[in-house]
Structure formats: C-alpha cells, structure tokens
C-alpha cells in the first residue's frame, strides 16, 4: 500500500505544452505562407506567358506577321518579363505561324525536356 499517490508521467511535461502549442501554430503558419508564395509565383508565370501570347497576337493583327523574338514585344508592345525569375522559350516557325511560347521558372523544366 502506498502512502502517496504517484504523479502521472504526463504532468511532468505540462509546463512545456504552451511552448509546443506555439511551435505547432508557427509551423502551420509558415507552411501556409510557403503555399501562398508558391501560388503567387505560379500565377506570375501564367500571367507572363499570357501577356507574351496576347502581345504576339496583337503584333500579328497590327503588322501582319508574328515578331521574331520576345525583345521586339518588350520594346514595342510593353511586355514586362522578370528575367530574374523566369526564362522564356519563344520559337517561331514562320512569320504567319503562331510561335511556340513557354515561360519556365529559372531552374525549372520545360515541356520540351525529356528524360531519355
């Protein structure tokens, strides 16, 4: 028979519960922040590709041919590209054929890349 009741093991860790709860909340916040920044970058990429495509079509409508390079669109049609984040694949087959336009994040993989 015991004279004193034993203290449950979990009570030893009771002072640390607020700290652990705070760490869990902070981890969830940081995860949400990371997801949001990824979504923003994906939206920037999509908007950049769409603006290049729209400018190329506008150029074709105004001048009768697609531009030879993206620099022409930047200079004459006001397309802005963040070259520190994105790489633009722009290849033209002819003056009256819609060019292949793809914007890829720097260090990312293009749809043209294949694993052979």
N, C-alpha and C positions, 0 to 999 in steps of 0.2 A: 504494500500500500504506500502511496506517495503522499507526502505532506503538502507539496506544492504542485500545482498543475503546470505541465510543460507548455511553454510558449510555442505556438505553431511556427514552422520554419518561414513561412511567407512574411511574417511580421518583421523579420529582420530586414527585409527589403522594402518595407513600407515607406521609409523616408526617400527612397530613390524613385518611387512611382511618378511624382510630378515631373522629375527630370526626364524619365523615359517617355512620358506622355508628350512633353515638349519636343523631344527629339523626333518622335513619330509625326507630330504635326509639321515640324520643319521639313522632314523628309518628304512628306506628302506635298507640301508647298513647292519645294524645289523640283519635284517630279512634274507637277503641273506647269511650272514655269518652263521647264525643258520642253514639254509637249507643245506649249504655246509658241515657243520660239521656232520649233520645227514647222509648225503650221504656218507661221508668218513667212518663213523662208520659202516654203512650197508655194505660197500664194504669190510672193515676189517673182519666183521663177515662172509661174504660169502667166502672170501679167506681162512680164518682159517678153516672153515668147509671143503672146497675143499682140502686143504693140508692134513688134517687128513684122508679124504677119499682116496686120492691118495697114501698116505703112507701105509694105511691099505691094499690096493690092491697090492702095491709093496711088502709088507711083505708076503702076501699070495703067490705071484708069486715066491718069493725067498725062502721062508721057508715051503710052503705047508699048512700053517694054518694062520688064522687071529690072531692078537695079542689079549691077554686077556684084556688089558687096554691101555689107552692113554699114560701112563707113559712109556710103552715099546716103543711106537712110538716116544716119545720125546727123549728117551735115545739112541735108535738105528737108527732112521731114520731122526733125526734132525727137527722134527716138533716143531714149536715155538707157544706157546699159551699165550696170555696176560690175565693171571688169574685175574688181577685187573678189567678187563672189561667184560670178558666172562666166562660162565660156559659151560662145555662140558658134554652132555649126550651121553655116549658110553655104549651100552649094547650088549653083544654077546650071541647068542643062541647056537652056536656050533663052532668048530674050522674051519669048512668048509662052514659056512653061513656068508654072509656079515653082519657085525654088524650094529645096528641102531646108526647113528651118527647125532647129532644135536648140534649146537652151539647157545647158547642163551645169549643175553646181561644180565649182572648182574641185578637182579631185574625185568627182563622181564619174559614173559610167554612162556612156552614150547608148542609145538604142542600136547603134551601128556596131558596138563592141560585141564580140562573140568569144566564147571560150572554146577553143579548138584543141 
